[in-house]
């Protein structure tokens, strides 16, 4: 029997778990990567040629998988108080259906997070997009002490706009996308603890240890 500590003890982000209704959110681990890679081959957008399609999704499936895995490992290795991104896999009924991220720069000073998310097309229409965003915001506002949460979506992306508004975001100007390979105009959104529309179900947060708080500047 191994006497070594669990990896989540050595690397605290891997021990974080959020539960809300049917959904479980937890940072992607190496053991999840084959399932995550398979997910990237499935349809995410109703119109695969639309302006809202992520530039990385336009790549051929093999390239898309490899780039996504590299990206996940790079983000994981870069988590620290000055800058961090947590990428949560979204499980519904034990099945991986998408991703929700939350990130910050100098969080201890700015108390501001930003986020992005996606679901496979067959998971749309169940309220999961709103609930997973609400779970993330509950973590950010109630447990990390964020005072602002920002998001953006390509102008015309009605489903994303709908999720933002359902969570209490308000429009906050526009910008040209910073994503590599995109020049689309995006609508910015902002939500604060005072305007946040909370989910109808409780959000349970496990694994937010002192060591993880220190890593996040919280």
Helices and strands as residue ranges (DSSP letters): H 7-10, G 12-15, E 17-20, E 23-27, G 30-32, H 33-39, G 55-58, H 61-77, E 83-92, E 95-105, H 107-110, E 112-119, G 121-123, H 128-138, I 139-143, E 148-154, H 158-166, E 170-176, E 185-191, E 203-206, H 210-216
